[in-house]
């Protein structure tokens, strides 16, 4: 991160100054009721759907939850978190934590050099962002669960993005735009930048370190999602065997955790791959259909038109 940006993030805020003078975190800064649920309307001015603030240091941040999705980027040092009163988590420099709506969360005191940036993502933001939530990947499932009232909303993801230049640059750009002010043009750039960040993360399943709540099922489902993205020829029986499950057990698990059957997830991954090949190669459509696992090209054409409203050739021309 550029030195001048880090210097601004490291500056002691008015809230931190009050803490150093003997005060503590007052949650009334973050909600209207004085309770423990943080509300975006209190944090973001002017009805904004996206915003950034630095994590409050020098004292413990008491247990709270959010009505929004929170993304925490640990820039330097580390912070230690307690999730839902039972799961301990340490974020080191380069960690990126996505907290779902309703997750109970508290943080141990951070020191002067423990710099973390909190991104506030109001669910309505995604109504205007062109982020595809149909992909078979961990981030898509997380966002789907947190943009609807789901029993699975209270989840979290942790990515290790240290050394990943494209992702780190996008995060730094988001911070820079926020520090430059809330000009509407900058807000549009933030929206586009965040969209690009989400797209990059959705392709980085190998950087996914932790998933929270109902860990065994969630981890198994996310593992399957990653595998079908990597190998569009994967089979239900083969993946179930690797997980030590029967195919029927894995089928029920996927339905609970993603809302989709294995076949639906596999078709999604195959057509995502086909679209990428149409956009980036000159291969004939029949060759692409075979490459992504469809020997029956008539089925491929029919299903493609049902999904995208056009033929593969028409999409390529666009």
Legacy VTK file of the C-alpha trace (Angstrom):
# vtk DataFile Version 3.0
C-alpha trace
ASCII
DATASET POLYDATA
POINTS 318 float
0.000 0.000 0.000
1.231 3.487 -0.811
2.791 5.279 2.126
0.535 8.324 2.072
-2.615 6.158 2.166
-1.295 4.035 5.026
-0.400 7.224 6.905
-3.981 8.487 6.602
-5.420 5.138 7.702
-3.072 5.095 10.696
-4.127 8.531 11.930
-5.855 8.490 15.336
-9.586 9.182 14.876
-11.754 11.272 17.197
-13.287 8.073 18.579
-9.843 6.589 19.221
-8.688 9.820 20.866
-11.615 9.590 23.282
-10.693 5.978 24.017
-7.074 6.941 24.744
-8.461 9.547 27.130
-10.207 6.800 29.105
-13.385 6.162 27.123
-14.716 3.033 25.403
-16.588 2.093 22.241
-20.064 3.635 22.255
-22.329 1.575 19.971
-24.685 4.554 19.684
-22.240 5.811 17.075
-23.283 2.849 14.932
-27.055 2.501 15.433
-30.154 4.481 16.312
-31.446 2.378 19.197
-28.436 1.993 21.451
-28.551 -1.772 20.974
-25.907 -4.091 19.571
-27.100 -4.296 15.951
-25.103 -1.946 13.729
-27.132 -0.124 11.075
-25.778 1.238 7.785
-27.985 4.327 7.943
-26.084 5.480 11.015
-22.668 4.674 9.548
-23.111 5.837 5.939
-24.179 9.394 5.232
-26.787 10.365 2.670
-28.351 6.935 2.196
-25.229 5.467 0.608
-25.184 1.729 -0.024
-21.428 1.326 0.283
-18.806 2.889 2.525
-15.527 2.380 4.333
-14.242 3.046 7.835
-11.061 2.037 9.663
-11.337 -0.402 12.546
-11.384 1.222 15.992
-8.155 0.449 17.883
-6.877 0.636 21.481
-9.845 -1.128 23.099
-12.061 -4.162 22.669
-14.961 -3.720 20.243
-17.980 -5.246 22.042
-20.131 -8.026 20.636
-22.399 -6.815 17.860
-24.029 -7.904 14.615
-24.870 -6.133 11.352
-27.880 -5.704 9.092
-25.391 -5.487 6.213
-22.498 -7.514 4.845
-19.183 -6.411 6.304
-15.843 -6.986 4.586
-12.703 -6.538 6.697
-9.305 -6.120 5.039
-6.384 -6.516 7.427
-3.825 -4.091 6.003
-1.051 -4.360 8.595
-0.565 -6.192 11.880
-3.385 -8.462 13.034
-6.749 -8.491 14.801
-8.360 -11.262 16.843
-12.069 -11.944 16.502
-14.659 -14.054 18.309
-17.489 -15.217 16.031
-20.851 -16.174 17.536
-19.258 -16.477 20.960
-17.350 -19.649 20.112
-15.148 -19.454 17.008
-11.817 -17.663 17.442
-10.237 -16.162 14.373
-7.028 -14.187 13.828
-6.720 -11.990 10.776
-3.159 -11.336 9.660
-1.982 -8.795 7.092
-3.469 -9.766 3.730
-6.541 -11.501 5.189
-9.976 -10.575 3.854
-12.982 -11.444 6.037
-16.559 -11.350 4.745
-19.129 -11.391 7.554
-22.723 -12.258 6.778
-25.763 -10.479 8.129
-26.636 -11.409 11.692
-23.265 -12.884 12.660
-22.424 -12.009 16.288
-18.920 -10.656 16.365
-16.492 -9.090 18.837
-12.867 -8.001 18.488
-10.004 -7.922 20.972
-8.050 -4.666 21.434
-5.919 -3.713 18.430
-2.630 -1.856 18.692
-1.495 1.264 16.869
-0.014 -0.706 13.953
-2.942 -3.129 13.626
-4.666 -1.378 10.724
-7.856 -2.913 9.342
-10.381 -1.406 6.943
-14.087 -2.218 7.277
-16.201 -2.108 4.105
-19.956 -1.695 4.658
-21.996 -3.427 1.927
-25.743 -2.793 2.102
-27.686 -5.651 0.402
-29.529 -3.171 -1.843
-26.167 -2.258 -3.354
-26.164 -5.532 -5.227
-29.460 -4.691 -6.906
-27.594 -2.174 -9.058
-24.239 -3.931 -9.284
-23.853 -6.246 -12.267
-22.467 -9.089 -10.164
-23.494 -12.526 -11.361
-24.822 -14.569 -8.460
-25.489 -17.640 -10.551
-21.979 -19.058 -10.583
-20.997 -22.254 -8.817
-18.524 -20.722 -6.382
-18.158 -20.007 -2.682
-18.674 -16.261 -2.954
-21.863 -16.580 -5.022
-23.399 -18.885 -2.411
-22.354 -16.522 0.388
-23.883 -13.493 -1.340
-27.081 -15.321 -2.243
-27.550 -16.365 1.369
-26.957 -12.826 2.606
-29.161 -11.025 0.099
-32.257 -12.969 1.083
-33.660 -13.854 4.476
-32.050 -17.243 4.795
-31.132 -19.444 7.735
-27.673 -19.562 6.163
-27.137 -15.797 6.233
-24.991 -16.004 9.366
-21.878 -17.282 7.655
-18.438 -15.904 7.061
-15.592 -16.399 4.615
-11.889 -15.669 5.024
-9.597 -15.284 2.018
-5.820 -14.920 2.022
-5.167 -12.295 -0.653
-1.643 -11.349 0.424
0.600 -11.022 -2.621
-2.336 -11.152 -5.048
-1.595 -7.923 -6.923
-4.934 -7.520 -8.794
-7.018 -8.001 -5.635
-4.763 -5.851 -3.468
-4.833 -3.085 -6.098
-8.636 -3.153 -6.226
-8.862 -2.964 -2.422
-6.407 -0.064 -2.364
-8.382 1.714 -5.100
-11.586 1.377 -3.053
-9.859 2.921 -0.052
-8.315 5.720 -2.136
-11.677 6.648 -3.679
-13.231 6.821 -0.207
-10.455 9.034 1.134
-10.891 11.399 -1.829
-14.484 12.142 -0.840
-18.090 11.128 -1.542
-18.415 12.701 -4.989
-21.128 10.813 -6.979
-18.638 10.069 -9.760
-16.288 8.444 -7.275
-19.173 6.401 -5.876
-19.804 4.980 -9.339
-16.112 4.104 -9.623
-16.349 2.413 -6.225
-19.304 0.358 -7.411
-17.472 -0.799 -10.523
-14.277 -1.481 -8.562
-16.164 -3.530 -5.973
-17.838 -5.477 -8.766
-14.403 -6.313 -10.201
-13.170 -7.304 -6.745
-16.097 -9.701 -6.259
-15.474 -11.236 -9.670
-11.793 -11.779 -8.852
-12.643 -13.331 -5.473
-15.220 -15.649 -7.044
-12.383 -17.198 -9.065
-10.063 -17.566 -6.067
-11.476 -20.590 -4.276
-7.923 -21.777 -3.574
-7.470 -18.644 -1.427
-10.521 -19.459 0.704
-9.222 -20.336 4.166
-12.251 -20.635 6.436
-16.011 -20.879 6.306
-18.073 -20.411 9.440
-21.175 -21.960 10.985
-22.162 -25.532 10.125
-18.552 -25.923 9.050
-18.537 -29.538 7.890
-21.499 -29.221 5.533
-20.537 -25.769 4.313
-16.931 -26.768 3.673
-18.029 -29.874 1.762
-20.473 -27.886 -0.377
-17.898 -25.199 -1.157
-15.339 -27.875 -2.000
-17.764 -29.375 -4.541
-18.456 -25.930 -6.007
-14.731 -25.343 -6.441
-14.194 -28.776 -7.998
-16.908 -28.422 -10.629
-15.472 -25.029 -11.586
-12.044 -26.622 -12.033
-13.265 -29.808 -13.733
-16.460 -29.590 -15.780
-16.252 -33.359 -16.325
-16.545 -34.127 -12.586
-19.138 -36.721 -11.576
-21.388 -36.895 -8.544
-20.180 -40.407 -7.729
-16.511 -39.450 -7.950
-16.866 -36.363 -5.757
-19.036 -38.199 -3.223
-16.401 -40.934 -2.978
-13.654 -38.357 -2.342
-15.755 -36.908 0.484
-16.521 -40.336 1.937
-20.242 -39.959 1.243
-22.849 -41.721 -0.812
-24.107 -39.832 -3.889
-27.538 -39.412 -2.304
-26.035 -37.926 0.880
-23.990 -35.435 -1.135
-27.043 -34.570 -3.246
-29.092 -33.719 -0.135
-26.205 -31.718 1.338
-25.804 -29.628 -1.820
-29.527 -28.956 -1.971
-29.517 -27.728 1.640
-26.414 -25.583 1.318
-26.817 -24.149 -2.211
-30.457 -24.681 -3.146
-29.317 -26.527 -6.292
-28.797 -30.126 -7.321
-25.385 -31.383 -8.410
-26.589 -31.483 -12.014
-27.691 -27.847 -11.873
-24.339 -26.780 -10.411
-22.449 -28.768 -13.032
-24.487 -27.276 -15.892
-23.842 -23.779 -14.499
-20.094 -24.391 -14.364
-20.093 -25.852 -17.874
-21.971 -22.950 -19.425
-19.811 -20.410 -17.552
-16.783 -22.127 -19.090
-18.425 -22.190 -22.524
-19.176 -18.450 -22.409
-15.574 -17.723 -21.420
-14.325 -19.802 -24.346
-16.698 -18.070 -26.760
-15.333 -14.709 -25.653
-11.642 -15.589 -25.605
-11.125 -18.183 -28.358
-12.006 -18.723 -32.014
-12.872 -22.382 -31.528
-15.979 -23.630 -33.364
-19.053 -23.835 -31.176
-19.259 -27.621 -31.559
-15.689 -27.959 -30.273
-16.534 -25.774 -27.281
-19.627 -27.863 -26.551
-17.534 -31.039 -26.550
-14.793 -29.398 -24.470
-17.212 -28.519 -21.661
-18.768 -31.967 -21.579
-21.669 -31.963 -24.076
-21.467 -34.586 -26.786
-25.063 -33.827 -27.747
-24.611 -30.456 -29.450
-28.349 -30.077 -30.062
-28.915 -30.194 -26.287
-26.084 -27.687 -25.805
-27.606 -25.221 -28.304
-31.105 -25.605 -26.856
-29.983 -25.177 -23.252
-27.714 -22.243 -24.187
-30.612 -20.372 -25.806
-32.822 -21.050 -22.766
-30.203 -19.530 -20.438
-28.853 -16.603 -22.462
-31.710 -15.849 -24.885
-29.449 -16.144 -27.913
-27.323 -18.676 -29.755
-23.611 -19.167 -28.916
-22.658 -17.473 -32.203
-24.863 -14.459 -31.454
-23.304 -14.086 -28.024
-19.825 -14.259 -29.546
-20.729 -11.529 -32.056
-21.884 -9.241 -29.253
LINES 1 319
318 0 1 2 3 4 5 6 7 8 9 10 11 12 13 14 15 16 17 18 19 20 21 22 23 24 25 26 27 28 29 30 31 32 33 34 35 36 37 38 39 40 41 42 43 44 45 46 47 48 49 50 51 52 53 54 55 56 57 58 59 60 61 62 63 64 65 66 67 68 69 70 71 72 73 74 75 76 77 78 79 80 81 82 83 84 85 86 87 88 89 90 91 92 93 94 95 96 97 98 99 100 101 102 103 104 105 106 107 108 109 110 111 112 113 114 115 116 117 118 119 120 121 122 123 124 125 126 127 128 129 130 131 132 133 134 135 136 137 138 139 140 141 142 143 144 145 146 147 148 149 150 151 152 153 154 155 156 157 158 159 160 161 162 163 164 165 166 167 168 169 170 171 172 173 174 175 176 177 178 179 180 181 182 183 184 185 186 187 188 189 190 191 192 193 194 195 196 197 198 199 200 201 202 203 204 205 206 207 208 209 210 211 212 213 214 215 216 217 218 219 220 221 222 223 224 225 226 227 228 229 230 231 232 233 234 235 236 237 238 239 240 241 242 243 244 245 246 247 248 249 250 251 252 253 254 255 256 257 258 259 260 261 262 263 264 265 266 267 268 269 270 271 272 273 274 275 276 277 278 279 280 281 282 283 284 285 286 287 288 289 290 291 292 293 294 295 296 297 298 299 300 301 302 303 304 305 306 307 308 309 310 311 312 313 314 315 316 317
